[in-house]
Amino acid sequence: MEEVALALAWLKKPENERSALPLDEDLPGMGQFYCLHCDRYFANVAVRDEHFKTKRHKKRLKTMAGPAPHTQLDADLAAGMGMPDNGPKLMSM
Ligand SMILES: [Zn+2]
């Protein structure tokens, strides 16, 4: 269970604080500015953020997200189950 908690803590960090990407001199921006949806590397954060605004990226994002990007909570609510007891905790994540 501890590993799960650690993974969640990592996911909650702002993206620019994550340091999971290995440095690679052969890649633009040392491989630190990556769009995992498009499998592309960028020279710096500004270029990457510009890329995030492009139609091409958004289309890719949609394709990868699939037709039903719902959380389990959404599914429960939609099924008329109401808020689970631990609802507020989930909401604050
Ligand atoms: Zn992209």
PDB file of the backbone (N, CA, C, O) and the ligand in Angstrom, with CONECT records:
HET     ZN  A 101       1
ATOM      1  N   MET A   1       0.835  -1.206   0.000  1.00  0.00           N
ATOM      2  CA  MET A   1       0.000   0.000   0.000  1.00  0.00           C
ATOM      3  C   MET A   1       0.871   1.257   0.000  1.00  0.00           C
ATOM      4  O   MET A   1       0.491   2.287  -0.558  1.00  0.00           O
ATOM      5  N   GLU A   2       2.032   1.162   0.627  1.00  0.00           N
ATOM      6  CA  GLU A   2       2.907   2.326   0.710  1.00  0.00           C
ATOM      7  C   GLU A   2       3.306   2.824  -0.671  1.00  0.00           C
ATOM      8  O   GLU A   2       3.382   4.028  -0.916  1.00  0.00           O
ATOM      9  N   GLU A   3       3.556   1.892  -1.556  1.00  0.00           N
ATOM     10  CA  GLU A   3       3.961   2.284  -2.905  1.00  0.00           C
ATOM     11  C   GLU A   3       2.860   3.060  -3.602  1.00  0.00           C
ATOM     12  O   GLU A   3       3.126   4.025  -4.318  1.00  0.00           O
ATOM     13  N   VAL A   4       1.624   2.635  -3.389  1.00  0.00           N
ATOM     14  CA  VAL A   4       0.500   3.340  -3.997  1.00  0.00           C
ATOM     15  C   VAL A   4       0.447   4.773  -3.481  1.00  0.00           C
ATOM     16  O   VAL A   4       0.256   5.714  -4.252  1.00  0.00           O
ATOM     17  N   ALA A   5       0.620   4.931  -2.167  1.00  0.00           N
ATOM     18  CA  ALA A   5       0.591   6.264  -1.568  1.00  0.00           C
ATOM     19  C   ALA A   5       1.682   7.140  -2.165  1.00  0.00           C
ATOM     20  O   ALA A   5       1.454   8.313  -2.461  1.00  0.00           O
ATOM     21  N   LEU A   6       2.855   6.573  -2.339  1.00  0.00           N
ATOM     22  CA  LEU A   6       3.954   7.334  -2.924  1.00  0.00           C
ATOM     23  C   LEU A   6       3.631   7.750  -4.351  1.00  0.00           C
ATOM     24  O   LEU A   6       3.898   8.883  -4.752  1.00  0.00           O
ATOM     25  N   ALA A   7       3.062   6.839  -5.103  1.00  0.00           N
ATOM     26  CA  ALA A   7       2.717   7.140  -6.489  1.00  0.00           C
ATOM     27  C   ALA A   7       1.691   8.260  -6.545  1.00  0.00           C
ATOM     28  O   ALA A   7       1.769   9.143  -7.400  1.00  0.00           O
ATOM     29  N   LEU A   8       0.732   8.221  -5.636  1.00  0.00           N
ATOM     30  CA  LEU A   8      -0.291   9.265  -5.615  1.00  0.00           C
ATOM     31  C   LEU A   8       0.321  10.611  -5.247  1.00  0.00           C
ATOM     32  O   LEU A   8      -0.028  11.638  -5.830  1.00  0.00           O
ATOM     33  N   ALA A   9       1.222  10.604  -4.293  1.00  0.00           N
ATOM     34  CA  ALA A   9       1.888  11.844  -3.900  1.00  0.00           C
ATOM     35  C   ALA A   9       2.632  12.436  -5.086  1.00  0.00           C
ATOM     36  O   ALA A   9       2.643  13.650  -5.286  1.00  0.00           O
ATOM     37  N   TRP A  10       3.251  11.567  -5.865  1.00  0.00           N
ATOM     38  CA  TRP A  10       3.996  12.023  -7.035  1.00  0.00           C
ATOM     39  C   TRP A  10       3.044  12.633  -8.059  1.00  0.00           C
ATOM     40  O   TRP A  10       3.341  13.670  -8.652  1.00  0.00           O
ATOM     41  N   LEU A  11       1.904  11.984  -8.263  1.00  0.00           N
ATOM     42  CA  LEU A  11       0.947  12.466  -9.256  1.00  0.00           C
ATOM     43  C   LEU A  11       0.378  13.820  -8.866  1.00  0.00           C
ATOM     44  O   LEU A  11       0.025  14.624  -9.729  1.00  0.00           O
ATOM     45  N   LYS A  12       0.290  14.069  -7.569  1.00  0.00           N
ATOM     46  CA  LYS A  12      -0.308  15.325  -7.113  1.00  0.00           C
ATOM     47  C   LYS A  12       0.639  16.501  -7.245  1.00  0.00           C
ATOM     48  O   LYS A  12       0.212  17.653  -7.169  1.00  0.00           O
ATOM     49  N   LYS A  13       1.913  16.227  -7.441  1.00  0.00           N
ATOM     50  CA  LYS A  13       2.871  17.310  -7.622  1.00  0.00           C
ATOM     51  C   LYS A  13       2.600  18.050  -8.922  1.00  0.00           C
ATOM     52  O   LYS A  13       2.161  17.451  -9.904  1.00  0.00           O
ATOM     53  N   PRO A  14       2.863  19.357  -8.926  1.00  0.00           N
ATOM     54  CA  PRO A  14       2.790  20.075 -10.204  1.00  0.00           C
ATOM     55  C   PRO A  14       3.757  19.439 -11.192  1.00  0.00           C
ATOM     56  O   PRO A  14       4.802  18.909 -10.815  1.00  0.00           O
ATOM     57  N   GLU A  15       3.388  19.505 -12.449  1.00  0.00           N
ATOM     58  CA  GLU A  15       4.163  18.792 -13.459  1.00  0.00           C
ATOM     59  C   GLU A  15       5.623  19.223 -13.475  1.00  0.00           C
ATOM     60  O   GLU A  15       6.515  18.401 -13.685  1.00  0.00           O
ATOM     61  N   ASN A  16       5.869  20.521 -13.250  1.00  0.00           N
ATOM     62  CA  ASN A  16       7.251  20.986 -13.353  1.00  0.00           C
ATOM     63  C   ASN A  16       8.098  20.586 -12.152  1.00  0.00           C
ATOM     64  O   ASN A  16       9.300  20.851 -12.135  1.00  0.00           O
ATOM     65  N   GLU A  17       7.501  19.957 -11.152  1.00  0.00           N
ATOM     66  CA  GLU A  17       8.291  19.481 -10.027  1.00  0.00           C
ATOM     67  C   GLU A  17       8.625  17.999 -10.169  1.00  0.00           C
ATOM     68  O   GLU A  17       9.412  17.454  -9.395  1.00  0.00           O
ATOM     69  N   ARG A  18       8.034  17.372 -11.138  1.00  0.00           N
ATOM     70  CA  ARG A  18       8.346  15.966 -11.355  1.00  0.00           C
ATOM     71  C   ARG A  18       9.729  15.844 -11.979  1.00  0.00           C
ATOM     72  O   ARG A  18      10.105  16.639 -12.839  1.00  0.00           O
ATOM     73  N   SER A  19      10.458  14.872 -11.551  1.00  0.00           N
ATOM     74  CA  SER A  19      11.802  14.727 -12.100  1.00  0.00           C
ATOM     75  C   SER A  19      12.004  13.310 -12.599  1.00  0.00           C
ATOM     76  O   SER A  19      13.098  12.756 -12.488  1.00  0.00           O
ATOM     77  N   ALA A  20      10.965  12.729 -13.140  1.00  0.00           N
ATOM     78  CA  ALA A  20      11.047  11.341 -13.566  1.00  0.00           C
ATOM     79  C   ALA A  20      11.759  11.182 -14.908  1.00  0.00           C
ATOM     80  O   ALA A  20      12.248  10.101 -15.237  1.00  0.00           O
ATOM     81  N   LEU A  21      11.812  12.277 -15.686  1.00  0.00           N
ATOM     82  CA  LEU A  21      12.413  12.162 -17.009  1.00  0.00           C
ATOM     83  C   LEU A  21      13.938  12.147 -16.904  1.00  0.00           C
ATOM     84  O   LEU A  21      14.538  13.031 -16.294  1.00  0.00           O
ATOM     85  N   PRO A  22      14.544  11.146 -17.497  1.00  0.00           N
ATOM     86  CA  PRO A  22      16.004  11.091 -17.465  1.00  0.00           C
ATOM     87  C   PRO A  22      16.616  12.128 -18.395  1.00  0.00           C
ATOM     88  O   PRO A  22      16.073  12.408 -19.464  1.00  0.00           O
ATOM     89  N   LEU A  23      17.744  12.697 -17.989  1.00  0.00           N
ATOM     90  CA  LEU A  23      18.443  13.648 -18.851  1.00  0.00           C
ATOM     91  C   LEU A  23      19.031  12.906 -20.046  1.00  0.00           C
ATOM     92  O   LEU A  23      19.632  11.841 -19.899  1.00  0.00           O
ATOM     93  N   ASP A  24      18.848  13.484 -21.233  1.00  0.00           N
ATOM     94  CA  ASP A  24      19.394  12.875 -22.445  1.00  0.00           C
ATOM     95  C   ASP A  24      19.895  13.969 -23.374  1.00  0.00           C
ATOM     96  O   ASP A  24      19.114  14.722 -23.956  1.00  0.00           O
ATOM     97  N   GLU A  25      21.205  14.039 -23.497  1.00  0.00           N
ATOM     98  CA  GLU A  25      21.814  15.105 -24.292  1.00  0.00           C
ATOM     99  C   GLU A  25      21.400  15.067 -25.756  1.00  0.00           C
ATOM    100  O   GLU A  25      21.438  16.094 -26.433  1.00  0.00           O
ATOM    101  N   ASP A  26      21.010  13.913 -26.247  1.00  0.00           N
ATOM    102  CA  ASP A  26      20.677  13.776 -27.663  1.00  0.00           C
ATOM    103  C   ASP A  26      19.292  14.312 -27.985  1.00  0.00           C
ATOM    104  O   ASP A  26      18.938  14.469 -29.154  1.00  0.00           O
ATOM    105  N   LEU A  27      18.505  14.594 -26.944  1.00  0.00           N
ATOM    106  CA  LEU A  27      17.138  15.044 -27.174  1.00  0.00           C
ATOM    107  C   LEU A  27      17.038  16.556 -26.989  1.00  0.00           C
ATOM    108  O   LEU A  27      17.816  17.158 -26.250  1.00  0.00           O
ATOM    109  N   PRO A  28      16.058  17.161 -27.678  1.00  0.00           N
ATOM    110  CA  PRO A  28      15.823  18.592 -27.451  1.00  0.00           C
ATOM    111  C   PRO A  28      15.524  18.833 -25.979  1.00  0.00           C
ATOM    112  O   PRO A  28      14.796  18.059 -25.358  1.00  0.00           O
ATOM    113  N   GLY A  29      16.083  19.904 -25.413  1.00  0.00           N
ATOM    114  CA  GLY A  29      15.816  20.239 -24.021  1.00  0.00           C
ATOM    115  C   GLY A  29      16.271  19.159 -23.060  1.00  0.00           C
ATOM    116  O   GLY A  29      15.708  19.026 -21.973  1.00  0.00           O
ATOM    117  N   MET A  30      17.273  18.392 -23.434  1.00  0.00           N
ATOM    118  CA  MET A  30      17.804  17.302 -22.606  1.00  0.00           C
ATOM    119  C   MET A  30      16.735  16.254 -22.281  1.00  0.00           C
ATOM    120  O   MET A  30      16.867  15.488 -21.327  1.00  0.00           O
ATOM    121  N   GLY A  31      15.691  16.237 -23.081  1.00  0.00           N
ATOM    122  CA  GLY A  31      14.641  15.245 -22.869  1.00  0.00           C
ATOM    123  C   GLY A  31      13.723  15.565 -21.700  1.00  0.00           C
ATOM    124  O   GLY A  31      12.993  14.695 -21.225  1.00  0.00           O
ATOM    125  N   GLN A  32      13.755  16.828 -21.228  1.00  0.00           N
ATOM    126  CA  GLN A  32      12.978  17.186 -20.039  1.00  0.00           C
ATOM    127  C   GLN A  32      11.585  17.721 -20.367  1.00  0.00           C
ATOM    128  O   GLN A  32      10.735  17.839 -19.485  1.00  0.00           O
ATOM    129  N   PHE A  33      11.362  18.039 -21.627  1.00  0.00           N
ATOM    130  CA  PHE A  33      10.072  18.643 -21.984  1.00  0.00           C
ATOM    131  C   PHE A  33       9.380  17.758 -23.001  1.00  0.00           C
ATOM    132  O   PHE A  33       9.570  17.886 -24.210  1.00  0.00           O
ATOM    133  N   TYR A  34       8.591  16.877 -22.479  1.00  0.00           N
ATOM    134  CA  TYR A  34       8.070  15.775 -23.263  1.00  0.00           C
ATOM    135  C   TYR A  34       6.554  15.811 -23.290  1.00  0.00           C
ATOM    136  O   TYR A  34       5.910  16.080 -22.276  1.00  0.00           O
ATOM    137  N   CYS A  35       5.985  15.535 -24.468  1.00  0.00           N
ATOM    138  CA  CYS A  35       4.548  15.337 -24.551  1.00  0.00           C
ATOM    139  C   CYS A  35       4.316  13.850 -24.739  1.00  0.00           C
ATOM    140  O   CYS A  35       4.606  13.290 -25.796  1.00  0.00           O
ATOM    141  N   LEU A  36       3.787  13.217 -23.695  1.00  0.00           N
ATOM    142  CA  LEU A  36       3.640  11.764 -23.788  1.00  0.00           C
ATOM    143  C   LEU A  36       2.510  11.385 -24.731  1.00  0.00           C
ATOM    144  O   LEU A  36       2.475  10.266 -25.242  1.00  0.00           O
ATOM    145  N   HIS A  37       1.589  12.305 -24.964  1.00  0.00           N
ATOM    146  CA  HIS A  37       0.486  12.009 -25.873  1.00  0.00           C
ATOM    147  C   HIS A  37       0.974  11.919 -27.316  1.00  0.00           C
ATOM    148  O   HIS A  37       0.520  11.070 -28.083  1.00  0.00           O
ATOM    149  N   CYS A  38       1.893  12.795 -27.671  1.00  0.00           N
ATOM    150  CA  CYS A  38       2.366  12.840 -29.056  1.00  0.00           C
ATOM    151  C   CYS A  38       3.735  12.190 -29.210  1.00  0.00           C
ATOM    152  O   CYS A  38       4.245  12.086 -30.325  1.00  0.00           O
ATOM    153  N   ASP A  39       4.342  11.749 -28.096  1.00  0.00           N
ATOM    154  CA  ASP A  39       5.666  11.158 -28.119  1.00  0.00           C
ATOM    155  C   ASP A  39       6.671  12.104 -28.767  1.00  0.00           C
ATOM    156  O   ASP A  39       7.416  11.725 -29.671  1.00  0.00           O
ATOM    157  N   ARG A  40       6.672  13.342 -28.281  1.00  0.00           N
ATOM    158  CA  ARG A  40       7.593  14.336 -28.833  1.00  0.00           C
ATOM    159  C   ARG A  40       8.336  15.063 -27.720  1.00  0.00           C
ATOM    160  O   ARG A  40       7.803  15.260 -26.627  1.00  0.00           O
ATOM    161  N   TYR A  41       9.571  15.458 -28.011  1.00  0.00           N
ATOM    162  CA  TYR A  41      10.376  16.230 -27.069  1.00  0.00           C
ATOM    163  C   TYR A  41      10.496  17.668 -27.563  1.00  0.00           C
ATOM    164  O   TYR A  41      10.495  17.934 -28.765  1.00  0.00           O
ATOM    165  N   PHE A  42      10.600  18.589 -26.603  1.00  0.00           N
ATOM    166  CA  PHE A  42      10.688  20.000 -26.952  1.00  0.00           C
ATOM    167  C   PHE A  42      11.894  20.639 -26.291  1.00  0.00           C
ATOM    168  O   PHE A  42      12.409  20.152 -25.285  1.00  0.00           O
ATOM    169  N   ALA A  43      12.343  21.773 -26.898  1.00  0.00           N
ATOM    170  CA  ALA A  43      13.582  22.401 -26.438  1.00  0.00           C
ATOM    171  C   ALA A  43      13.443  23.056 -25.081  1.00  0.00           C
ATOM    172  O   ALA A  43      14.401  23.106 -24.310  1.00  0.00           O
ATOM    173  N   ASN A  44      12.255  23.560 -24.782  1.00  0.00           N
ATOM    174  CA  ASN A  44      12.046  24.194 -23.477  1.00  0.00           C
ATOM    175  C   ASN A  44      10.568  24.186 -23.138  1.00  0.00           C
ATOM    176  O   ASN A  44       9.726  23.790 -23.944  1.00  0.00           O
ATOM    177  N   VAL A  45      10.274  24.634 -21.926  1.00  0.00           N
ATOM    178  CA  VAL A  45       8.904  24.534 -21.432  1.00  0.00           C
ATOM    179  C   VAL A  45       7.949  25.423 -22.236  1.00  0.00           C
ATOM    180  O   VAL A  45       6.777  25.089 -22.405  1.00  0.00           O
ATOM    181  N   ALA A  46       8.458  26.554 -22.726  1.00  0.00           N
ATOM    182  CA  ALA A  46       7.596  27.460 -23.497  1.00  0.00           C
ATOM    183  C   ALA A  46       7.147  26.803 -24.799  1.00  0.00           C
ATOM    184  O   ALA A  46       5.979  26.880 -25.182  1.00  0.00           O
ATOM    185  N   VAL A  47       8.101  26.155 -25.470  1.00  0.00           N
ATOM    186  CA  VAL A  47       7.765  25.479 -26.726  1.00  0.00           C
ATOM    187  C   VAL A  47       6.775  24.342 -26.476  1.00  0.00           C
ATOM    188  O   VAL A  47       5.849  24.112 -27.254  1.00  0.00           O
ATOM    189  N   ARG A  48       7.001  23.649 -25.375  1.00  0.00           N
ATOM    190  CA  ARG A  48       6.093  22.547 -25.070  1.00  0.00           C
ATOM    191  C   ARG A  48       4.691  23.064 -24.754  1.00  0.00           C
ATOM    192  O   ARG A  48       3.694  22.501 -25.204  1.00  0.00           O
ATOM    193  N   ASP A  49       4.630  24.142 -23.975  1.00  0.00           N
ATOM    194  CA  ASP A  49       3.318  24.686 -23.636  1.00  0.00           C
ATOM    195  C   ASP A  49       2.600  25.189 -24.887  1.00  0.00           C
ATOM    196  O   ASP A  49       1.380  25.067 -25.001  1.00  0.00           O
ATOM    197  N   GLU A  50       3.367  25.757 -25.831  1.00  0.00           N
ATOM    198  CA  GLU A  50       2.766  26.161 -27.102  1.00  0.00           C
ATOM    199  C   GLU A  50       2.197  24.938 -27.821  1.00  0.00           C
ATOM    200  O   GLU A  50       1.102  24.974 -28.384  1.00  0.00           O
ATOM    201  N   HIS A  51       2.965  23.873 -27.784  1.00  0.00           N
ATOM    202  CA  HIS A  51       2.518  22.639 -28.428  1.00  0.00           C
ATOM    203  C   HIS A  51       1.211  22.145 -27.801  1.00  0.00           C
ATOM    204  O   HIS A  51       0.328  21.650 -28.501  1.00  0.00           O
ATOM    205  N   PHE A  52       1.099  22.285 -26.476  1.00  0.00           N
ATOM    206  CA  PHE A  52      -0.120  21.835 -25.793  1.00  0.00           C
ATOM    207  C   PHE A  52      -1.352  22.574 -26.301  1.00  0.00           C
ATOM    208  O   PHE A  52      -2.472  22.079 -26.169  1.00  0.00           O
ATOM    209  N   LYS A  53      -1.151  23.756 -26.879  1.00  0.00           N
ATOM    210  CA  LYS A  53      -2.293  24.546 -27.351  1.00  0.00           C
ATOM    211  C   LYS A  53      -2.667  24.229 -28.798  1.00  0.00           C
ATOM    212  O   LYS A  53      -3.696  24.689 -29.292  1.00  0.00           O
ATOM    213  N   THR A  54      -1.841  23.454 -29.465  1.00  0.00           N
ATOM    214  CA  THR A  54      -2.092  23.212 -30.876  1.00  0.00           C
ATOM    215  C   THR A  54      -3.242  22.236 -31.086  1.00  0.00           C
ATOM    216  O   THR A  54      -3.525  21.380 -30.247  1.00  0.00           O
ATOM    217  N   LYS A  55      -3.894  22.393 -32.233  1.00  0.00           N
ATOM    218  CA  LYS A  55      -4.997  21.487 -32.585  1.00  0.00           C
ATOM    219  C   LYS A  55      -4.512  20.054 -32.656  1.00  0.00           C
ATOM    220  O   LYS A  55      -5.187  19.117 -32.228  1.00  0.00           O
ATOM    221  N   ARG A  56      -3.337  19.919 -33.201  1.00  0.00           N
ATOM    222  CA  ARG A  56      -2.776  18.585 -33.391  1.00  0.00           C
ATOM    223  C   ARG A  56      -2.672  17.847 -32.061  1.00  0.00           C
ATOM    224  O   ARG A  56      -3.031  16.675 -31.951  1.00  0.00           O
ATOM    225  N   HIS A  57      -2.166  18.569 -31.046  1.00  0.00           N
ATOM    226  CA  HIS A  57      -2.019  17.946 -29.730  1.00  0.00           C
ATOM    227  C   HIS A  57      -3.383  17.646 -29.124  1.00  0.00           C
ATOM    228  O   HIS A  57      -3.599  16.563 -28.580  1.00  0.00           O
ATOM    229  N   LYS A  58      -4.293  18.591 -29.213  1.00  0.00           N
ATOM    230  CA  LYS A  58      -5.604  18.405 -28.592  1.00  0.00           C
ATOM    231  C   LYS A  58      -6.361  17.248 -29.229  1.00  0.00           C
ATOM    232  O   LYS A  58      -7.081  16.507 -28.560  1.00  0.00           O
ATOM    233  N   LYS A  59      -6.180  17.113 -30.535  1.00  0.00           N
ATOM    234  CA  LYS A  59      -6.819  15.999 -31.231  1.00  0.00           C
ATOM    235  C   LYS A  59      -6.275  14.673 -30.707  1.00  0.00           C
ATOM    236  O   LYS A  59      -7.007  13.714 -30.462  1.00  0.00           O
ATOM    237  N   ARG A  60      -4.972  14.671 -30.550  1.00  0.00           N
ATOM    238  CA  ARG A  60      -4.287  13.486 -30.040  1.00  0.00           C
ATOM    239  C   ARG A  60      -4.759  13.155 -28.612  1.00  0.00           C
ATOM    240  O   ARG A  60      -4.986  11.999 -28.255  1.00  0.00           O
ATOM    241  N   LEU A  61      -4.892  14.207 -27.832  1.00  0.00           N
ATOM    242  CA  LEU A  61      -5.339  14.073 -26.448  1.00  0.00           C
ATOM    243  C   LEU A  61      -6.713  13.423 -26.402  1.00  0.00           C
ATOM    244  O   LEU A  61      -6.959  12.505 -25.619  1.00  0.00           O
ATOM    245  N   LYS A  62      -7.602  13.917 -27.256  1.00  0.00           N
ATOM    246  CA  LYS A  62      -8.959  13.384 -27.321  1.00  0.00           C
ATOM    247  C   LYS A  62      -8.937  11.916 -27.724  1.00  0.00           C
ATOM    248  O   LYS A  62      -9.621  11.082 -27.130  1.00  0.00           O
ATOM    249  N   THR A  63      -8.142  11.619 -28.738  1.00  0.00           N
ATOM    250  CA  THR A  63      -8.066  10.248 -29.233  1.00  0.00           C
ATOM    251  C   THR A  63      -7.619   9.305 -28.131  1.00  0.00           C
ATOM    252  O   THR A  63      -8.155   8.208 -27.974  1.00  0.00           O
ATOM    253  N   MET A  64      -6.616   9.757 -27.363  1.00  0.00           N
ATOM    254  CA  MET A  64      -6.076   8.882 -26.328  1.00  0.00           C
ATOM    255  C   MET A  64      -6.997   8.774 -25.122  1.00  0.00           C
ATOM    256  O   MET A  64      -7.037   7.745 -24.448  1.00  0.00           O
ATOM    257  N   ALA A  65      -7.740   9.848 -24.855  1.00  0.00           N
ATOM    258  CA  ALA A  65      -8.614   9.843 -23.687  1.00  0.00           C
ATOM    259  C   ALA A  65      -9.776   8.877 -23.898  1.00  0.00           C
ATOM    260  O   ALA A  65     -10.325   8.343 -22.934  1.00  0.00           O
ATOM    261  N   GLY A  66     -10.145   8.657 -25.138  1.00  0.00           N
ATOM    262  CA  GLY A  66     -11.246   7.753 -25.413  1.00  0.00           C
ATOM    263  C   GLY A  66     -12.583   8.438 -25.199  1.00  0.00           C
ATOM    264  O   GLY A  66     -12.635   9.596 -24.786  1.00  0.00           O
ATOM    265  N   PRO A  67     -13.652   7.731 -25.478  1.00  0.00           N
ATOM    266  CA  PRO A  67     -14.984   8.335 -25.443  1.00  0.00           C
ATOM    267  C   PRO A  67     -15.535   8.530 -24.039  1.00  0.00           C
ATOM    268  O   PRO A  67     -16.508   9.269 -23.886  1.00  0.00           O
ATOM    269  N   ALA A  68     -14.973   7.911 -23.003  1.00  0.00           N
ATOM    270  CA  ALA A  68     -15.563   7.996 -21.670  1.00  0.00           C
ATOM    271  C   ALA A  68     -14.515   8.271 -20.599  1.00  0.00           C
ATOM    272  O   ALA A  68     -14.155   7.374 -19.837  1.00  0.00           O
ATOM    273  N   PRO A  69     -14.025   9.505 -20.538  1.00  0.00           N
ATOM    274  CA  PRO A  69     -13.005   9.821 -19.542  1.00  0.00           C
ATOM    275  C   PRO A  69     -13.594  10.098 -18.175  1.00  0.00           C
ATOM    276  O   PRO A  69     -13.340  11.154 -17.595  1.00  0.00           O
ATOM    277  N   HIS A  70     -14.376   9.167 -17.648  1.00  0.00           N
ATOM    278  CA  HIS A  70     -15.037   9.382 -16.355  1.00  0.00           C
ATOM    279  C   HIS A  70     -14.266   8.729 -15.219  1.00  0.00           C
ATOM    280  O   HIS A  70     -13.622   7.696 -15.401  1.00  0.00           O
ATOM    281  N   THR A  71     -14.339   9.330 -14.072  1.00  0.00           N
ATOM    282  CA  THR A  71     -13.763   8.718 -12.881  1.00  0.00           C
ATOM    283  C   THR A  71     -14.762   7.746 -12.294  1.00  0.00           C
ATOM    284  O   THR A  71     -15.932   7.742 -12.679  1.00  0.00           O
ATOM    285  N   GLN A  72     -14.307   6.918 -11.362  1.00  0.00           N
ATOM    286  CA  GLN A  72     -15.214   5.990 -10.702  1.00  0.00           C
ATOM    287  C   GLN A  72     -16.303   6.752  -9.961  1.00  0.00           C
ATOM    288  O   GLN A  72     -17.447   6.302  -9.894  1.00  0.00           O
ATOM    289  N   LEU A  73     -15.946   7.908  -9.402  1.00  0.00           N
ATOM    290  CA  LEU A  73     -16.929   8.706  -8.675  1.00  0.00           C
ATOM    291  C   LEU A  73     -18.039   9.155  -9.616  1.00  0.00           C
ATOM    292  O   LEU A  73     -19.218   9.081  -9.271  1.00  0.00           O
ATOM    293  N   ASP A  74     -17.668   9.616 -10.791  1.00  0.00           N
ATOM    294  CA  ASP A  74     -18.670  10.009 -11.782  1.00  0.00           C
ATOM    295  C   ASP A  74     -19.599   8.850 -12.090  1.00  0.00           C
ATOM    296  O   ASP A  74     -20.817   9.008 -12.170  1.00  0.00           O
ATOM    297  N   ALA A  75     -18.992   7.675 -12.260  1.00  0.00           N
ATOM    298  CA  ALA A  75     -19.778   6.493 -12.601  1.00  0.00           C
ATOM    299  C   ALA A  75     -20.768   6.177 -11.489  1.00  0.00           C
ATOM    300  O   ALA A  75     -21.928   5.863 -11.754  1.00  0.00           O
ATOM    301  N   ASP A  76     -20.303   6.260 -10.231  1.00  0.00           N
ATOM    302  CA  ASP A  76     -21.178   5.981  -9.098  1.00  0.00           C
ATOM    303  C   ASP A  76     -22.330   6.981  -9.045  1.00  0.00           C
ATOM    304  O   ASP A  76     -23.485   6.608  -8.835  1.00  0.00           O
ATOM    305  N   LEU A  77     -22.002   8.239  -9.237  1.00  0.00           N
ATOM    306  CA  LEU A  77     -23.035   9.269  -9.193  1.00  0.00           C
ATOM    307  C   LEU A  77     -24.043   9.054 -10.312  1.00  0.00           C
ATOM    308  O   LEU A  77     -25.251   9.183 -10.113  1.00  0.00           O
ATOM    309  N   ALA A  78     -23.529   8.726 -11.484  1.00  0.00           N
ATOM    310  CA  ALA A  78     -24.401   8.508 -12.626  1.00  0.00           C
ATOM    311  C   ALA A  78     -25.311   7.310 -12.391  1.00  0.00           C
ATOM    312  O   ALA A  78     -26.436   7.267 -12.889  1.00  0.00           O
ATOM    313  N   ALA A  79     -24.820   6.345 -11.634  1.00  0.00           N
ATOM    314  CA  ALA A  79     -25.597   5.152 -11.358  1.00  0.00           C
ATOM    315  C   ALA A  79     -26.573   5.366 -10.205  1.00  0.00           C
ATOM    316  O   ALA A  79     -27.256   4.431  -9.788  1.00  0.00           O
ATOM    317  N   GLY A  80     -26.642   6.606  -9.683  1.00  0.00           N
ATOM    318  CA  GLY A  80     -27.594   6.922  -8.632  1.00  0.00           C
ATOM    319  C   GLY A  80     -27.179   6.407  -7.270  1.00  0.00           C
ATOM    320  O   GLY A  80     -28.028   6.218  -6.398  1.00  0.00           O
ATOM    321  N   MET A  81     -25.900   6.177  -7.071  1.00  0.00           N
ATOM    322  CA  MET A  81     -25.434   5.663  -5.792  1.00  0.00           C
ATOM    323  C   MET A  81     -25.140   6.775  -4.793  1.00  0.00           C
ATOM    324  O   MET A  81     -24.906   6.504  -3.616  1.00  0.00           O
ATOM    325  N   GLY A  82     -25.151   8.017  -5.251  1.00  0.00           N
ATOM    326  CA  GLY A  82     -24.862   9.127  -4.359  1.00  0.00           C
ATOM    327  C   GLY A  82     -23.390   9.184  -3.986  1.00  0.00           C
ATOM    328  O   GLY A  82     -22.556   8.447  -4.511  1.00  0.00           O
ATOM    329  N   MET A  83     -23.106  10.086  -3.063  1.00  0.00           N
ATOM    330  CA  MET A  83     -21.720  10.238  -2.636  1.00  0.00           C
ATOM    331  C   MET A  83     -21.316   9.099  -1.716  1.00  0.00           C
ATOM    332  O   MET A  83     -22.031   8.779  -0.767  1.00  0.00           O
ATOM    333  N   PRO A  84     -20.175   8.488  -1.992  1.00  0.00           N
ATOM    334  CA  PRO A  84     -19.665   7.490  -1.041  1.00  0.00           C
ATOM    335  C   PRO A  84     -19.248   8.173   0.258  1.00  0.00           C
ATOM    336  O   PRO A  84     -19.050   9.387   0.283  1.00  0.00           O
ATOM    337  N   ASP A  85     -19.115   7.406   1.327  1.00  0.00           N
ATOM    338  CA  ASP A  85     -18.770   7.976   2.630  1.00  0.00           C
ATOM    339  C   ASP A  85     -17.469   8.760   2.593  1.00  0.00           C
ATOM    340  O   ASP A  85     -17.301   9.760   3.291  1.00  0.00           O
ATOM    341  N   ASN A  86     -16.565   8.286   1.773  1.00  0.00           N
ATOM    342  CA  ASN A  86     -15.273   8.981   1.718  1.00  0.00           C
ATOM    343  C   ASN A  86     -15.238  10.009   0.575  1.00  0.00           C
ATOM    344  O   ASN A  86     -14.170  10.370   0.083  1.00  0.00           O
ATOM    345  N   GLY A  87     -16.409  10.465   0.173  1.00  0.00           N
ATOM    346  CA  GLY A  87     -16.512  11.416  -0.929  1.00  0.00           C
ATOM    347  C   GLY A  87     -15.643  12.648  -0.798  1.00  0.00           C
ATOM    348  O   GLY A  87     -14.850  12.949  -1.689  1.00  0.00           O
ATOM    349  N   PRO A  88     -15.788  13.378   0.327  1.00  0.00           N
ATOM    350  CA  PRO A  88     -15.009  14.624   0.450  1.00  0.00           C
ATOM    351  C   PRO A  88     -13.513  14.405   0.313  1.00  0.00           C
ATOM    352  O   PRO A  88     -12.808  15.250  -0.238  1.00  0.00           O
ATOM    353  N   LYS A  89     -13.022  13.275   0.813  1.00  0.00           N
ATOM    354  CA  LYS A  89     -11.594  12.982   0.674  1.00  0.00           C
ATOM    355  C   LYS A  89     -11.239  12.860  -0.797  1.00  0.00           C
ATOM    356  O   LYS A  89     -10.236  13.410  -1.252  1.00  0.00           O
ATOM    357  N   LEU A  90     -12.061  12.141  -1.532  1.00  0.00           N
ATOM    358  CA  LEU A  90     -11.791  11.966  -2.958  1.00  0.00           C
ATOM    359  C   LEU A  90     -11.797  13.305  -3.668  1.00  0.00           C
ATOM    360  O   LEU A  90     -10.963  13.566  -4.534  1.00  0.00           O
ATOM    361  N   MET A  91     -12.753  14.159  -3.291  1.00  0.00           N
ATOM    362  CA  MET A  91     -12.913  15.429  -3.972  1.00  0.00           C
ATOM    363  C   MET A  91     -11.699  16.331  -3.771  1.00  0.00           C
ATOM    364  O   MET A  91     -11.374  17.137  -4.644  1.00  0.00           O
ATOM    365  N   SER A  92     -11.033  16.202  -2.638  1.00  0.00           N
ATOM    366  CA  SER A  92      -9.942  17.121  -2.343  1.00  0.00           C
ATOM    367  C   SER A  92      -8.637  16.721  -3.021  1.00  0.00           C
ATOM    368  O   SER A  92      -7.622  17.406  -2.890  1.00  0.00           O
ATOM    369  N   MET A  93      -8.673  15.613  -3.742  1.00  0.00           N
ATOM    370  CA  MET A  93      -7.423  15.161  -4.333  1.00  0.00           C
ATOM    371  C   MET A  93      -7.047  15.945  -5.570  1.00  0.00           C
ATOM    372  O   MET A  93      -6.012  15.676  -6.180  1.00  0.00           O
TER     373      MET A  93
HETATM  374 ZN    ZN A 101       1.193  16.688 -27.676  1.00  0.00          ZN2+
END
